[in-house]
Amino acid sequence: MTRSSAGRDKFAQKSLGGLHRNIKQAKCLMVGAGGIGCELLKNLVLTGFGEIHIVDLDTIDLSNLNRQFLFGRQHIKKPKALVAKETASRFNPNVKLTAHHANIKDPNFNVEWFKSFTIVFNALDNLDARRHVNKMCLAADVPLIESGTTGFNGQVQVISRAVTECYDCTTKPVPKSFPVCTIRSTPSQPIHCIVWAKSYLFNELFGASEDEAPEFDHSEDTENAQEIQNLRQEAQELKRIRETLGQPEFARNVFEKVFDKDITRLSEMKDMWKTRKPPTPLSFESLSSGPRGSLSSSPSDQKVWTSEENFGVFCDSLDRLSRRTLELRSAGEDTLLSFDKDDEDTLDFVAASANLRSQIFGIDCQSKFDIKQMAGNIIPAIATTNAITAGLCVMQAFKVLKQQINDARMVFLSMSGDRGLTTEPLRTPNPLCQVCGVARLDFECDTSKIRLGDLINVVLQDVLGYSPSISILHDKLIYDEEYDDNLNASFETLGITDGSFLTILDESDDDQSRRVNLIVQIKNRPQSDPGQSFIKPARFDIPVKQAQPPSLDSLVLSGKDTSGSNGSHVNSELEQSRKRKADDSLDSNQEPSKKVKAGEEIIVIDDGYIEID
């Protein structure tokens, strides 16, 4: 031990007393190495936590450097987890650090792995990942410190199974999506034009077609069948124009297609414009004959560009992107480009395209700076907020390590009001929560041998007394009374492996006897006996689901949205799965539908979340 680290250890021991031993023996998991994560890792290392594992899938971006101080310019494009470990290890060499450049949802991060930790810290900016870690900590019965920030606001929450409410006990805002017809035909806000430029036009010309992008809501398609058909026809025309990439007429063809011909067609649909002003097509000839703004004239990022500047930047960025695509093609590499808010070529194209479209529909144009904020899915994060929130996480962790969870608090940081920090006692679990208000069963089986029908007939019905009125969810619906195609399929065939979770929903008609959801955790145990495919579990009582909802007081949380039903994402997934099986046979070898891509939500804030009205 070096003199400096010995001195630090001495002062920590004096400050923390008997707690110091617990801290040195603690094995921590920190998920997320972003804004909060960098500050939190620094705190954990300097406090002397014995072993820390860091999991993060992201790489370092230029926009991270103003608040994620563990990273420098030399680290751009490198994995956050690995660089964070390298930098933080110099603060205290006595701490054992392990970095995982991986997705926390990877199968190797299973329940048994989570059980190896004393405490888990969430420092995530992704709703789906937060829910996953919450679920895994509940299954492993490991305390979780959940945190998040939005601008000047922050919050810290301690979660412990059967003691406190979990992350999903209250409804969270979901990423905003827009009807496809609004985006492609009737925009009314700048964000509509930005989504069109980023997720439709850019991808149709330079990336992969994004008809299934999360920004596009197809739920209203049946009411606009003819318009949807017209939009698909437009997309096919763009694909044909894409084939002329690199030719002199490419820019003109694109411009006249999306800003003239398509708009003229729209304006001729009189019924759409009875109560609003119709769009006005733009003329390539008129704009090209005037003074063209371009990057050579360096239009300011902070001011709103003129029509001529937008036109010039549009043509110039189109040319740059075309050259990049041709260079990739000649090198035999993948020619698909993706939007990056720090890629000037892609940002210029999206900004100019969005503003030209805004002009057509009479919508206020935006500066390139503002468009970057919206198109890049970020709201500027405040380094000080992250630092305060990370400090609060460690303070709450002290109470967990002292086995004093009941003394922990939910802490809220806010610039509004008389007090910067407010606290509330931790709430008890919401009995109607679909994630923590459940029964649990560890089920040992040979996943290559056991059939879904064995689980239903022997375990659920014979041992646990379920009626035939049940539904079973994995990544999607795999069984209900009206869908029994998978009864003879093995778990392995259905993609059910070691560490998988199955959710059993009791759908009997009797409200008085309907039981809470059952979470079955699969433990793969290969069986040498050909006739043996699973170990029959002992019978246990599954609680009856409460008929009365909890009081509003138990749900209302300062600054939290309590609208909607608790755990609605589980019921929503069930409903979506049923819709999918009505459309197809739910081939058991098919991968689950993946409609939302990591990092692609319309409004994802660094270390937080928000909705746009």
C-alpha positions in Angstrom: 0.0 0.0 0.0 1.5 3.4 -1.0 1.8 6.2 1.5 -0.9 8.2 -0.2 -3.3 5.4 -0.3 -2.5 4.4 3.3 -3.3 8.0 4.4 -6.5 8.0 2.4 -7.5 4.7 4.0 -6.7 6.0 7.5 -8.9 9.1 7.0 -11.7 7.0 5.6 -11.6 4.7 8.6 -11.8 7.6 11.0 -14.7 9.1 9.1 -16.7 6.0 8.6 -15.9 4.0 11.8 -17.1 0.4 11.7 -18.8 0.9 8.4 -15.3 1.1 6.8 -14.8 -2.6 7.1 -18.1 -3.3 5.3 -17.2 -0.9 2.5 -13.8 -2.6 1.9 -15.4 -6.0 1.8 -18.3 -4.9 -0.5 -18.5 -6.1 -4.1 -20.4 -3.5 -6.2 -21.9 -3.5 -9.6 -22.2 -0.1 -11.4 -24.3 -0.1 -14.6 -23.6 2.9 -16.8 -20.5 4.9 -17.1 -22.0 8.2 -18.4 -22.7 11.4 -16.6 -23.7 10.0 -13.2 -21.5 6.9 -13.7 -18.2 8.8 -14.0 -19.0 10.8 -10.8 -20.2 7.7 -9.0 -17.2 5.6 -9.9 -14.9 8.3 -8.6 -16.8 8.4 -5.3 -16.8 4.6 -4.9 -13.1 4.3 -5.6 -12.1 7.2 -3.3 -14.4 5.9 -0.6 -12.5 2.6 -0.8 -15.2 0.1 -1.9 -13.3 -3.2 -2.3 -14.4 -4.5 -5.7 -16.3 -2.7 -8.4 -17.6 -4.0 -11.7 -18.5 -1.5 -14.4 -20.9 -2.4 -17.3 -21.5 -0.1 -20.2 -22.1 -0.8 -23.9 -21.5 2.8 -25.2 -18.4 4.4 -26.6 -17.1 7.8 -25.8 -18.6 10.7 -27.8 -17.3 14.2 -28.2 -20.4 15.6 -26.5 -19.6 13.6 -23.4 -16.4 15.4 -22.5 -18.0 18.5 -20.9 -19.3 16.5 -18.0 -17.9 13.0 -18.0 -14.5 13.9 -16.7 -13.0 10.5 -16.7 -12.7 10.8 -20.5 -10.6 13.0 -22.7 -10.3 13.7 -26.4 -7.9 10.9 -26.9 -10.6 8.5 -25.7 -13.2 9.4 -28.3 -14.8 6.2 -29.9 -13.3 4.0 -27.1 -15.5 2.0 -24.7 -16.6 4.0 -21.8 -16.3 1.1 -19.3 -12.7 0.3 -20.2 -11.6 3.9 -20.1 -13.4 4.6 -16.9 -11.7 1.7 -15.2 -8.3 2.8 -16.5 -8.7 6.4 -15.3 -10.4 5.6 -11.9 -7.8 3.0 -11.0 -5.2 5.7 -10.7 -7.3 7.3 -7.9 -7.0 4.3 -5.7 -4.9 1.3 -6.8 -6.1 -0.7 -3.9 -9.6 -1.1 -5.4 -10.2 -4.0 -7.7 -11.9 -2.8 -10.9 -13.4 -5.0 -13.6 -14.8 -3.4 -16.8 -17.3 -5.0 -19.1 -17.9 -3.4 -22.5 -21.2 -5.2 -23.0 -25.0 -4.9 -22.8 -26.2 -5.5 -19.2 -29.0 -7.6 -20.8 -26.5 -10.1 -22.2 -27.3 -13.7 -21.1 -24.0 -14.1 -19.2 -25.1 -11.4 -16.8 -27.7 -13.8 -15.3 -29.3 -13.9 -11.9 -26.5 -16.0 -10.4 -24.0 -13.3 -11.5 -26.1 -10.6 -9.9 -26.2 -12.6 -6.7 -22.4 -12.3 -6.4 -22.7 -8.6 -5.6 -23.3 -6.8 -2.3 -25.0 -3.8 -3.9 -25.9 -2.6 -7.4 -25.9 1.0 -8.6 -27.9 2.1 -11.7 -26.5 5.1 -13.6 -28.4 4.5 -16.8 -30.2 6.8 -19.3 -32.3 4.0 -20.9 -35.7 3.0 -19.6 -35.6 -0.5 -20.8 -32.2 -1.2 -19.3 -33.3 0.3 -16.0 -36.3 -2.0 -15.9 -34.1 -5.0 -16.7 -31.6 -4.2 -13.8 -34.6 -3.7 -11.5 -36.0 -7.1 -12.4 -32.6 -8.8 -12.0 -31.9 -7.3 -8.6 -35.4 -8.3 -7.4 -34.8 -11.9 -8.6 -31.3 -12.0 -7.1 -32.5 -10.2 -3.9 -29.7 -7.7 -4.1 -30.2 -4.0 -3.0 -30.3 -1.5 -5.9 -29.5 2.2 -5.8 -31.4 3.8 -8.7 -30.6 7.3 -9.8 -31.3 9.7 -12.6 -30.9 13.4 -13.6 -32.7 15.8 -15.9 -31.1 19.1 -16.2 -31.0 20.6 -12.7 -33.2 17.9 -11.3 -32.1 14.6 -9.9 -33.3 11.7 -7.8 -32.0 8.7 -5.8 -34.0 5.7 -4.8 -33.1 2.7 -2.7 -34.8 -0.6 -3.9 -34.9 -3.8 -1.9 -37.1 -6.8 -2.6 -40.2 -7.1 -0.3 -39.1 -4.0 1.6 -39.4 -1.0 -0.7 -41.3 -0.2 -3.9 -39.3 -1.1 -7.1 -38.6 1.0 -10.1 -41.7 -0.3 -11.9 -44.1 0.3 -9.0 -45.1 3.6 -10.5 -45.6 4.4 -14.2 -42.7 6.0 -16.0 -43.0 8.3 -19.0 -42.4 6.5 -22.3 -40.5 7.8 -25.3 -42.6 9.9 -27.6 -43.7 8.6 -31.0 -45.6 10.2 -33.8 -48.2 8.9 -36.2 -46.5 8.1 -39.5 -49.0 10.3 -41.4 -48.1 13.3 -39.2 -44.4 12.9 -39.9 -44.8 12.3 -43.6 -47.9 14.3 -44.5 -49.1 16.8 -42.0 -46.3 18.1 -39.8 -47.1 20.9 -37.4 -44.1 21.2 -35.1 -40.3 21.5 -35.8 -39.7 18.1 -34.2 -42.0 16.5 -36.8 -39.8 17.8 -39.6 -36.6 16.9 -37.8 -37.8 13.3 -37.3 -38.7 13.2 -41.0 -35.3 14.4 -42.1 -33.4 12.1 -39.7 -35.4 8.9 -39.6 -37.0 8.9 -43.1 -35.1 11.0 -45.7 -31.6 10.4 -44.5 -32.1 6.7 -44.1 -33.9 6.3 -47.4 -31.0 7.9 -49.2 -28.0 6.8 -47.2 -29.0 4.3 -44.5 -31.4 1.4 -43.9 -35.1 2.0 -44.5 -36.7 3.1 -41.2 -40.4 2.3 -41.8 -40.3 0.5 -38.5 -38.4 3.2 -36.7 -39.7 3.8 -33.1 -40.4 7.4 -34.1 -43.1 6.2 -36.5 -46.4 5.1 -34.9 -48.3 2.9 -37.4 -51.4 2.5 -35.1 -53.4 5.0 -37.2 -52.4 3.4 -40.5 -55.8 1.6 -40.9 -57.6 5.0 -40.9 -55.3 6.4 -43.6 -54.9 3.4 -45.9 -54.8 5.4 -49.1 -52.3 7.9 -47.7 -50.1 5.1 -46.4 -50.1 3.6 -49.9 -49.1 6.9 -51.4 -46.3 7.2 -48.9 -45.0 3.8 -49.8 -45.0 4.7 -53.4 -43.0 7.8 -52.5 -40.4 5.6 -50.7 -40.1 3.4 -53.8 -39.4 6.4 -55.9 -36.7 7.6 -53.5 -35.1 4.1 -53.8 -34.9 4.6 -57.5 -33.3 8.0 -57.1 -30.8 6.5 -54.6 -29.5 4.4 -57.5 -28.4 7.6 -59.3 -26.2 8.6 -56.3 -22.9 10.1 -57.6 -24.4 11.4 -60.8 -24.6 15.2 -61.4 -28.4 15.2 -61.3 -28.6 13.4 -58.0 -29.1 16.5 -55.8 -31.7 18.0 -58.2 -33.6 14.7 -58.4 -33.8 14.4 -54.6 -34.8 18.0 -54.0 -37.5 18.0 -56.7 -38.9 14.7 -55.5 -39.2 15.6 -51.7 -39.7 19.3 -51.8 -41.6 19.8 -55.0 -43.4 16.8 -56.5 -44.4 15.2 -53.2 -45.6 18.5 -51.8 -47.6 19.3 -54.9 -49.3 16.0 -54.6 -50.1 16.7 -51.0 -51.4 20.2 -51.7 -53.8 18.8 -54.3 -55.5 16.6 -51.6 -58.1 19.3 -50.8 -59.8 17.4 -47.9 -56.5 17.5 -45.9 -56.4 21.3 -46.0 -59.9 22.4 -45.2 -58.9 23.7 -41.8 -55.3 24.5 -42.3 -53.0 26.1 -44.8 -51.8 23.8 -47.5 -48.0 23.3 -48.0 -46.1 25.4 -50.6 -43.7 23.5 -52.9 -40.2 24.8 -53.3 -38.5 25.4 -56.7 -35.0 24.1 -57.3 -34.6 26.6 -60.2 -35.5 29.6 -58.0 -33.3 28.7 -55.1 -30.3 27.6 -57.3 -30.4 30.9 -59.2 -30.2 33.0 -56.0 -27.2 33.4 -53.7 -26.5 30.0 -52.3 -25.4 29.7 -48.7 -23.1 26.8 -48.0 -20.4 25.6 -45.7 -17.9 27.7 -47.6 -19.8 30.8 -46.3 -20.0 29.2 -42.8 -23.6 30.0 -41.8 -23.7 30.3 -38.0 -24.9 27.3 -36.0 -26.6 29.6 -33.6 -28.8 31.6 -36.0 -31.7 30.4 -38.1 -30.5 30.0 -41.7 -32.2 31.7 -44.6 -33.9 29.7 -47.4 -30.8 30.2 -49.6 -28.5 29.0 -46.8 -30.6 26.0 -46.1 -30.6 25.2 -49.9 -26.9 25.6 -50.1 -26.1 23.5 -47.1 -28.6 20.8 -48.3 -26.8 20.5 -51.7 -23.3 20.7 -50.2 -24.0 18.1 -47.5 -25.7 15.8 -50.0 -22.6 16.0 -52.1 -20.3 15.2 -49.2 -22.4 12.2 -48.1 -22.5 10.9 -51.7 -18.7 11.0 -51.9 -18.4 9.1 -48.6 -20.8 6.5 -49.8 -19.0 6.0 -53.1 -15.6 5.8 -51.3 -17.0 3.1 -49.1 -18.4 1.3 -52.1 -15.1 1.4 -54.0 -13.3 0.0 -50.9 -15.8 -2.9 -50.7 -17.1 -1.8 -47.3 -20.6 -1.4 -46.0 -22.1 1.7 -47.6 -24.9 2.2 -45.0 -24.4 5.5 -43.1 -26.1 6.3 -39.8 -26.9 9.7 -38.2 -24.5 11.0 -35.6 -25.1 14.4 -34.0 -21.4 15.0 -34.0 -20.9 14.1 -37.6 -21.1 17.4 -39.4 -22.1 15.9 -42.8 -25.1 14.0 -41.4 -26.1 16.9 -39.0 -25.9 19.5 -41.9 -28.1 17.3 -44.1 -30.7 16.8 -41.4 -30.7 20.5 -40.3 -31.1 21.8 -43.8 -33.7 19.2 -44.9 -35.8 19.8 -41.7 -35.7 23.6 -42.2 -36.7 23.3 -45.9 -39.6 21.1 -45.0 -40.6 23.5 -42.1 -40.6 26.3 -44.6 -43.0 24.4 -46.9 -45.5 23.8 -44.1 -45.2 27.2 -42.5 -43.4 26.0 -39.4 -40.8 28.1 -37.7 -37.3 27.0 -38.8 -34.6 26.2 -36.1 -30.9 26.9 -35.8 -28.5 24.0 -36.4 -27.7 24.1 -32.7 -31.3 23.6 -31.7 -31.8 20.9 -34.3 -28.7 19.0 -32.9 -30.3 19.0 -29.5 -33.5 17.5 -30.8 -32.1 15.2 -33.5 -29.4 14.0 -31.1 -32.0 12.9 -28.6 -30.3 14.8 -25.8 -31.1 17.6 -23.3 -27.9 19.3 -22.1 -26.9 17.6 -18.8 -25.5 19.5 -15.9 -22.2 18.2 -14.5 -23.0 19.6 -11.0 -26.3 17.8 -10.9 -24.6 14.5 -11.8 -22.0 15.1 -9.1 -24.5 15.8 -6.3 -26.7 12.8 -7.4 -23.7 10.5 -7.4 -22.8 11.7 -3.9 -26.3 11.0 -2.7 -26.1 7.5 -4.1 -23.0 6.7 -2.0 -24.6 8.1 1.2 -27.7 5.9 0.7 -25.4 3.0 0.1 -23.9 3.5 3.5 -27.3 2.8 5.1 -27.8 -0.3 3.0 -24.4 -1.7 4.0 -25.2 -1.0 7.7 -28.4 -3.0 7.2 -30.4 0.1 7.9 -32.5 0.2 4.7 -35.5 1.5 6.7 -33.4 4.6 7.5 -32.7 5.3 3.8 -34.7 7.9 1.9 -35.8 8.8 -1.5 -33.9 12.0 -2.3 -34.9 14.7 -4.8 -32.7 17.4 -6.1 -34.4 20.4 -7.6 -33.6 24.1 -8.3 -37.2 25.1 -7.8 -38.7 25.7 -4.3 -37.0 26.8 -1.1 -34.9 23.7 -0.6 -32.5 22.2 -3.1 -32.9 18.8 -1.6 -36.1 17.1 -0.4 -36.5 13.6 1.0 -39.3 11.1 1.5 -39.4 7.8 3.4 -39.1 4.8 1.2 -42.5 3.3 0.2 -43.6 -0.2 0.6 -44.0 -2.3 -2.5 -47.1 -1.7 -4.6 -49.1 -4.9 -4.4 -50.4 -4.3 -7.9 -46.9 -4.0 -9.4 -46.4 -6.6 -12.2 -42.7 -6.8 -11.5 -42.2 -7.0 -7.7 -45.8 -7.8 -6.6 -45.3 -11.4 -7.9 -44.6 -14.9 -6.7 -41.3 -16.5 -7.8 -40.3 -20.1 -8.6 -36.8 -21.4 -9.4 -37.4 -24.2 -11.9 -34.6 -26.8 -12.6 -35.0 -28.5 -15.9 -33.1 -29.8 -19.0 -34.0 -27.1 -21.5 -33.1 -29.5 -24.4 -35.7 -32.1 -23.3 -38.5 -30.4 -21.4 -41.6 -29.3 -23.5 -43.7 -26.4 -22.8 -46.6 -28.8 -22.3 -44.7 -30.5 -19.4 -44.5 -27.2 -17.6 -48.2 -26.4 -18.1 -49.6 -29.9 -17.3 -47.3 -31.1 -14.5 -45.9 -28.1 -12.8 -48.5 -25.3 -13.2 -51.7 -27.4 -13.2 -50.9 -30.5 -11.2 -48.5 -29.1 -8.6 -49.5 -25.4 -8.3 -53.2 -25.9 -9.1 -53.6 -23.4 -12.0 -56.7 -23.6 -14.2 -56.3 -23.8 -18.0 -57.0 -20.1 -18.1 -53.4 -18.9 -18.1 -51.0 -17.0 -20.4 -47.3 -17.5 -20.6 -44.9 -14.8 -21.7 -41.2 -15.1 -22.5 -40.0 -12.3 -24.9 -43.4 -12.6 -26.4 -46.6 -14.6 -25.8 -45.8 -18.3 -26.1 -49.0 -19.8 -24.8 -52.6 -19.1 -23.9 -55.9 -21.0 -24.1 -56.5 -20.0 -27.7 -52.8 -20.4 -28.8 -51.4 -23.8 -28.0 -49.1 -24.2 -31.0 -46.0 -24.5 -28.8 -47.1 -27.2 -26.4 -44.8 -29.8 -28.0 -41.9 -27.4 -28.5 -38.8 -27.8 -26.2 -37.6 -24.9 -24.1 -34.5 -24.8 -26.2 -36.5 -24.5 -29.4 -38.5 -21.6 -27.9 -35.3 -19.7 -27.0 -35.8 -20.4 -23.2 -32.3 -21.0 -21.8 -30.6 -20.9 -18.4 -31.5 -17.7 -16.6 -34.6 -17.0 -18.7 -37.7 -15.8 -17.1 -41.3 -16.9 -17.8 -44.2 -14.9 -16.6 -47.4 -16.8 -15.8 -50.6 -14.8 -15.9 -53.7 -16.2 -14.1 -56.6 -15.2 -16.4 -59.4 -17.1 -14.6 -62.8 -15.4 -14.5 -63.1 -15.5 -10.7 -61.7 -12.2 -9.4 -61.7 -13.6 -5.8 -59.3 -16.4 -6.7 -57.1 -14.9 -9.4 -53.5 -15.1 -8.3 -50.7 -12.7 -8.7 -48.3 -13.2 -11.6 -45.8 -16.0 -11.2 -42.2 -15.4 -12.4 -40.5 -18.7 -13.2 -36.7 -18.5 -13.4 -35.2 -21.3 -15.5 -32.2 -23.1 -14.3 -30.7 -25.5 -16.9 -29.8 -28.8 -15.3 -28.9 -31.4 -18.0 -30.4 -34.8 -17.0 -28.7 -38.1 -17.8 -31.9 -40.1 -17.5 -33.6 -40.1 -20.9 -37.0 -40.1 -19.2 -36.2 -37.2 -16.8 -36.5 -33.7 -18.1 -37.1 -31.6 -15.0 -37.2 -31.7 -11.2 -40.7 -31.3 -9.9 -40.9 -28.3 -7.5 -42.7 -28.5 -4.1 -46.1 -27.0 -3.9 -46.4 -23.5 -2.4 -49.2 -21.0 -2.0 -49.4 -18.2 -4.6 -51.1 -15.1 -3.1 -54.4 -13.9 -4.5 -54.2 -10.7 -6.5 -55.6 -7.7 -4.6 -58.9 -6.5 -6.0 -58.6 -2.9 -4.6 -56.0 -0.5 -6.1 -53.6 1.2 -3.8 -54.5 4.7 -2.6 -53.4 7.6 -4.6 -51.1 8.7 -1.7 -49.1 5.5 -2.1 -48.4 6.3 -5.7 -48.0 10.0 -5.9 -44.3 10.9 -5.9 -42.9 14.4 -6.1 -42.2 15.0 -9.8 -43.3 11.5 -10.9 -46.0 10.6 -13.3 -48.7 8.4 -11.8 -51.0 8.3 -14.8 -51.8 4.9 -16.3 -51.9 1.5 -14.7 -48.9 0.2 -12.7 -46.8 -2.3 -14.5 -48.6 -1.5 -17.7 -45.6 -2.5 -19.8 -46.2 -6.2 -19.0 -49.9 -6.0 -20.0 -48.9 -4.0 -23.1 -46.5 -6.6 -24.1 -49.1 -9.3 -23.7 -51.5 -7.3 -25.8 -48.9 -6.7 -28.5 -48.0 -10.3 -28.5 -51.6 -11.3 -29.0 -51.8 -8.9 -32.0 -48.7 -10.4 -33.4 -49.9 -14.0 -33.2 -53.2 -12.9 -34.9 -51.1 -11.8 -37.8 -48.7 -14.8 -37.9 -48.3 -18.1 -36.4 -45.6 -17.0 -34.0 -43.0 -19.3 -35.4 -41.2 -20.6 -32.3 -37.8 -20.2 -34.0 -38.5 -16.5 -34.8 -36.6 -13.8 -32.9 -38.8 -11.5 -30.9 -39.9 -8.3 -32.6 -37.3 -5.6 -31.9 -39.0 -2.3 -32.7 -37.0 -0.1 -30.4 -33.2 0.1 -30.9 -30.8 1.1 -28.1 -30.3 4.8 -28.2 -33.0 5.5 -30.8 -35.8 6.7 -28.5 -37.1 10.1 -29.6 -36.4 11.8 -26.3 -33.6 10.2 -24.3 -31.9 12.5 -21.9 -28.4 11.9 -20.5 -29.1 10.1 -17.3 -32.8 10.8 -17.3 -36.0 10.9 -19.4 -38.6 13.5 -20.5 -41.6 13.7 -22.8 -42.3 16.3 -25.5 -45.8 17.5 -25.6 
